[in-house]
Amino acid sequence: MTTVIKLAEHDTIAVAMRPLQAGTTVAVSEANVTLWSDIPQGHKFALVHIPKGGAVIKNGHVIATATEAIRAGDWVHEHNTELPSVVDTVATVAGLNRALSSDRHGQETKQDCYLGYKRKSGRSGTRNVVLVVSTVNCSATVTQAIVRQIRQSGIAEQFPSLDAIVPVTHSVGCGMGKADVQRLQHTLRGYITHPNVVGVLLVGLGCEMTGIDVILDNYQPSAVLRKLNIQKAGGTGATIRKGIELVREIAAEVGTLHRENCPVSDLMLALQCGGSDGLSGITANPALGKASDLLVECGGTSILAETPEIYGAESLLLGRAVSGHVKDALRAKIAWWEEYVRLRGGEINNNPAPGNKAGGLTNIVEKSLGAVAKGGMSPLSGVLDYAQKPQCPGFYFMDSPGYDPCSCTGQIAAGATLIGFTTGRGSAFGSAIVPCLKLSTNSELYEAMPEDIDINCGDIAQGITSIEAKGEQIYQAMIAVASGKQTWSEVWGYGDEEFVPWCTGAVM
């Protein structure tokens, strides 16, 4: 089993792949280093003496500056480092791939079809879902009541090809600035026109800013559509009763569809991570990046998101941009976020979260380097606004917050039909609309939460498998899930509370 790993030749630190006790002597490259303190799994220790002000280098990148002299064998974390004044992100994740990969023999085999549902729009879906959508918070309770009673009635079980009847509710829809209203409307349109959605019941109050007619203006979904207005329907009880009737009608109309061969190029993968740890950028993230590359090679699409969580590592994406226009677009998003948080008295580098730090991540630069690894090595085809649909296949970056449910809401609205979600701490997330494949960064998490994690990537850290082999395993699992295999988050019914649209302005 691999005990420690040094990711690049000139690194001044190594990462513990399992917990190490003080006094342990470990062999790294051609040197032996004795540890001065306990080093938790995923955390870093110095390989050489690092003077005060010296560079802490991981995977060929300056990730921090020492705030005090650090001895070889010292634990390196937030207590003795600070953000570097200049972030060196010249290297790529190729060095990481070389550090953890074994030689491969033979030709890669990639499926070019999956069993999906063909749509009139020309795309195909991985699930058949009926949505009951509240246009405003005022209709959220009625929306939830309709779905709750529908589920209790067992209507969905009468139609085997109907995967779920899902409420889409939120806390906004009025009292918003123009930009937030438009973004919410755009996000809702993305959901009701999603290739996984075969039926929609829109439930409004009747006087909201995000009214039904406004949402549907110039956006006619291919899904079976019904509409309800609480004020016109006769109030809460009457609307719930009418809503149940309408959902029954929709289910009867769409519940007999069948899966058939669809091109893998139809698939769109949302790349997400939550509850990251010190192994995220070493195991699950680059393995998911490999799967993303395989999908893009087959003509599919993948979307990386969470702008605050690529901060400090954006040059890795800029170096892969297909044009100067794409580079300028990404730089503009970074600049917007810097100004956005400055005006609110914050800092874009206030990450990582407490759980990330406990898992071994010291600062936003280190976290961002790992987060970018989810994007593999494919060329960056474009930069998307929140919930914006890509116009062509390829690898894209979407501007979004780093908050997972909000970021993923934007990716789903853009048309993502699969989610790849890595976690080192056990983030509890899932979507009832789009299947979410959960990937653990370490084997301990996989063993602790076996009914939440779909694939363990911790065996990369154990030296059992390679990034390439794990990436192919994830890719094959994506095909199986797209073809109907349930993920654990689907088994447990995640998704009723995970619609979190992005609002940037004041609530008025």
N, C-alpha and C positions, 0 to 999 in steps of 0.2 A: 504493500500500500504506500502511495506517495505521502510523505510526511510534510514536506515543505516544497514550495516551488518558487523559483526565480524566473520571472517572465521574459526578461530581456538582458542582454549581455552587460549593459552598463548600469543596471538597477542597483540602488543602494539599500533596498529592502527586499525581503522575501515574505511570502504569505504562508501561514500555518494552515495546512490542509486538515489537521485534526488538533485538538487541544494539546498543548505542550507545557510541561512543568518547568519551573525555574531550576537551573542547574543542568538541564538537558543539553548535551552537545549534539548539534546537527551538522551534517555534511551538506554544503551548498556549493555547487560547482567544484572548485578544487580547494575550498577552504572549510575549516571546521569552526563553528560559531557556538559558544556557550551562552545560554540564555540567562539573563539577570532576573527575569520575572516570569510568571505564568503568561503564556500567550494563548488566548482563546482561539478556537477555530475561526478561520477567515480573517484574523487580525494579522498585523505586520510586525516584523522586527528588523532592526538594522543589521546589515551585513558588514558594514564598515563604520568607522568613526565618522559621524556627521557633525561638523562644527556648528555653533550658533549662527544662523543665517544661511546654512548650507542647504543644498537641494535634496529633497526626498524624491527619489526617482522610482517609478513603478511602471513596468511595461514600456520603458523608453520615454516616459513622460514625467516632467516635473509636476508632481501633484501637490506638493506642500513645501514650506520652508521651516527649518528647525528653529524653535524659539529658545532653545537651550542646547548645549552640547549633548549629543546622543551617542552613547557607546555602542560598539558592535555587540549585539545580543540584547539591546534594550527594546522594550515594547514601544512601537511608534504609533501614536494616535493623537487625538485632539489635545491632550494634556501637554504635548511638547512640540506641536506644529501649528502653523497658521497658513492661510491661503497664500500662494506665491504671488508676487507682484506682477510677474509675467508668466502666463501659462504656456508651456511648451507642449504643443499637440501635433508635432510634425510626424510622428510615427503613426502606423495604422495598426489595426487589430490583427494584421497578418503575423506579427511576432507572437501574439498570444496563440494563434492557431498552430504555429510551428512548435511552440513550447509544450503543448498538450496533445498533439496529434500523433498518431502512428502512421506508418506507411500504408497506403492503400493499394490493393492489387485488383485488376479487373475493371470493367466498365460499369459506371453507375447506371442503374436501371430506374427510370422514373415513369410512373403511370401517367397517361395523358387523358384519362377519363375518370369520372367518379359518378356515383348514382345520385342524381339530384332531380330537382323539379324544374322543367323548362317553363319559362315565362314569356308572355307576349312581348315584353320589352326587349327580348333577345338574350337577356342574361338568364342564369339559372340560380335556383335557391338551394340551400342546404337544409332548410326546414320549412314546414308549412305552419304558419302562425297567424292567428287572428288577433288583432289589436283592438282594445277599447281605450280610446285616447281622450283625455280631458284637455280642452283647449286652454283652460285657466284653472287656478287652484280652487276656485269656487265650485267647479264640477268634479273635483278629485274624489270626494266622498261618494258621490253617486256612481262614478266610474268604478271605484273599488267594490261597491256593493253589487253592481251588475256582475262583475267577474266572480266575486265570491259566491253568489247564488248560482251562477252558471256552473261553477266547478262542483258545488254541492249536488247539483242535479245530475251530474254524470253525463252531460251532453257530449263532451269531447270524447269520452270513451266509446261512443257509438260510431265514431269515424276514425279508424286506425291510422289514416294518413295525416290526421290533424295533430300536430305536435304539441301545441299549447294555445290557450286563450289568455292573453296577457294584458293587464292594466298598464297604461302609460300615464302616470300622473306626476305632478310637479308642484312647486310652491309659488309659481309666478304666473304671468299672463296679463297683469295690470300693474299700474304704478311703476312702470319701467320707462327708461329713456328710449329714444327711437332706435338706437343701434341694438339694444338688447331685445326690443320687440322684433326687429327684423331677424336677429340671430335665432331667437326662439322659433319664429315661424319657419325659418329655413331648416332648422333641426327637426321640427315636427314633420315637415314635408319629406325630409330624408327618411324618416321612419315609415310614413304611410306609403311611400313609393319603393320601399326596400324589397329586394328580390326574395327575401324569406317571408314576406308578408302577403297573404292571399286574401285577407278580409280585414276591413276596418270599420269600426263604429266610432264616429267622432261625437263627443258629448261636450256641449258648450252651455254656458249660462244664458247668454243672449245679449249681453251688453259689454263684453270684455274687449280689450284692445286686440287680442289675438283670436278674433272670431272665426267661426267655421268658414264663412265665405271668403274671408281674407286669406286664410291658409290655403284654400283650394283654388284661389285665383291663378289661372294659367297652369295649375298643377292637377291634372286628372290622373289619379293612380290607376294602374291596371288591376289592382285588387278590387274585389267586390266591396262597394262602399255604401254605408248608411249613415244618416245624420240625426242627431237629437238636440233639441234646445229645451233646457229645463223650464224656462219661463213660458214657452209656448206649449210644452207637453203637459203642463198642469202641476208642476212642482216635483218634489223629491220622489215620493212614492210612485206617482204615475210614470215618471221618467225611468225609474228602476224597472218597473213592470214592462214598459215598452222596450227598454233596452234589452231585456232578457229575450223577448220575442224576436227582436232584430238579430241578435247574435245567433239564435236558433236558425233563422233563415240563412244567415251567412254560412254557418257550419254545414248546413244541408247542401249548400251550393258548392262549397270548396272541399268538402271532407272526403271526396272519393278520388282524389288525384293519385297518380302513381309515379314512383321514381323511375328514371330512365338514364341511359348513358349521356353525360354532359361533359364538355371539355374542361379539363383542369384550368385552362386559361380563364374560365369564368370566375374562378375563386379569387376573393379579395381577403387578405389576411391583415388583421389589426395586431400590431406588435405592442405588448404591454408588459410592464413589470411593477410589482408592488411589494412592499416589505423586503427591500433588497438587503443583502448582506455582503460580506467580504468575498464570497465565492460567486456572486451573481455574474460579475464580469469575467469569470474564469470558466464557469461551467454552463449554466442554463442559457445565459444571454448569447454567447457566441454560438451555442448549438442551435438556438432558435434562429439566429442570424443565418446559419447554414441552411436551415429549412426554408427560410425566406428566399435565399438565393436560388434554391432548387425550384421554388414556385415561380419566381421571376423568369428563370431559364425556360420554363414551360409556357411562358406567355401570360402568367398570372400577375397579380398586383399585391403589393404589401405596403402598409402604411405605418411608419414610425411617428410618434407624437410626443407630447410633453416638453414644450420648449424650455421651461426652467430646468429640466433634468438633462438637457444636452449642453447647458451653459458651461463653458470652459473646455468643451470638447467639440465645439461646432466645426472646427477646422477639419476634423475627420470626415464630416459630411461635405464641407466646401470643396475638399480635394477630390470628391467623386461627382461633383455637379456636372451635368452635361452641357451647361452653358453659363456664360456670365450673367445672364438674366436670372437663372436659378440661384446663383451665388448671391446676387444682390437681394433677391427676395428673402433668403434665409437671414442675411445680415440685417435686413430691415425688421424682421420679426424679433431678433435678439435685441435690437436697439429699442423697439417698442416696449418690450418687457422691462428693460432697464429703466426707462422713463416711467412706466406704469407703476412699478414698485417704489421708485424714488418719490413720486408725488404722494404716495400713501405712507411715507415714512418707513418703508421696509427695505430689504435687500434681496436681490434675486439669488444670492448665494447663502440664504439662511437655511438651506438644506444641509445635511441630511436630517431626517426625523430621528427621534430617540431610538426607535427600533433598528434603523439603519446603522446608527453608531454602535449599538450593542452588537450588531452583526459584523462589525469590523470596518465600516466605511467612515473615513475621517472627515471628509469635506465634499463639497459639491463637485469639485473637479474629478476626484476619484469616482464618485457616484456616476457622474456624466460619462466618463470613459467606459464604464461598464454598461450603461444604458444604451449608448450608441452601438455597442456590439450586437444588439438585437437586430440591427439593420443589415447585418452581413457585410458583403463587399460589393453589392450591385451598384451600378451608377445611379446617382440621385436624379430622377427624371423631372421632379418638380416640387414646389412648395405650395401646400394647400392652406387656404383659410379654414377655420373651424367648420366642420360638417360639409366641406366642399367635396364634390365627387370628382375623382380623377377622370380625365377624358380619354386617356390611353393607358395600356398596361405598363407596368414597371414598378420601381421602388420610389416612394414618395415620403416627404415629411409633412405632417400636419401641425399647424400652430394650435396649441391647446395648453391649459394648465397642467401641472404635474399631478393633480388630484385624479386618481385612477378612474373613478366612476364618471367624472366630468369629461376626462379625456376620451374614454372609451365610448361615451355617448356620441361624441363628435365623429369618431371613426365608424360607428354603426350607421349614423346618419349619412355618412359618405358612401355607404354601400358595402361595408365589410361583412362577409358571410362566415368568417371564422375568426376566433380570437386566440392568439398564443400569449399566455400570461405566465411570466416567471416570478417566483417568489422564494425568498430565503427565510422569511419569518412566518409564513402561513397566512397571507392575506386572504380573507374570505370575500370572494367576488365571483360573480357569474352573471350571465345574461340569458333570459328566457327566449330572446329573439334570435340570438347568434350563439352557437355553441362555443364554450370557452374551455380550451385545453390548458390545464394548470400544470406547470413544470417546476419541480423543486430544485433549488440550487445545491442542496446538500442532502445526503442520505438520512441524516437524523430527522429532518423534517418529514421526509417521505415515510419513515417508520412511525413517527409520532402522529401523523395525520393521513393515514392510508386511504381514508374515504373522502379525501379532498383533492389529493394530488393524482393526476393522471399519468405522469411520466416522471421518473426520478432521473435527474441529471447529475446527482452527487457521485455516481460511479465514475464520472470523468475525473473528479478529484482523487478518487481512490486508485486511479491508474488502470481501471478495468476496461474502459472503452475510450474512444477518441471523440473529439468534437465532430469530425466528419461522420462517424458512425452514428453518433447520437442525433445529429442533424437529419440524417436519412431516416432514423427511427421516428423522429418527430414528424417529418414529411409524410411518411406512410400512415402515421396516426391521424394526421390531418385529413388524408383521403378517406380513411375509415369513418372518422367523425362526420365529415361532409356527406358521406353516404348513408348516415343515419345512426351510427353508434353513439350512444349517449355518453356525455362527460359527467364527472361527478357533480359538477355544479347544476347540471340539468336534473340529475337524480334527486338532488335535495331541493329543487324548486327555486333556485336563486333567480332573481330578475324582476320581481315586483317593485323593488325600491331603487333600482339601479339606473333609472333615467334621470340624469343630473345635467340639465342644459347649462351652458356657460353664460353667466351674467357678469359684466364688468363694471356697470355703472351704479348710480345711486338708486335706492328704492324710495319712491316718492309718494 
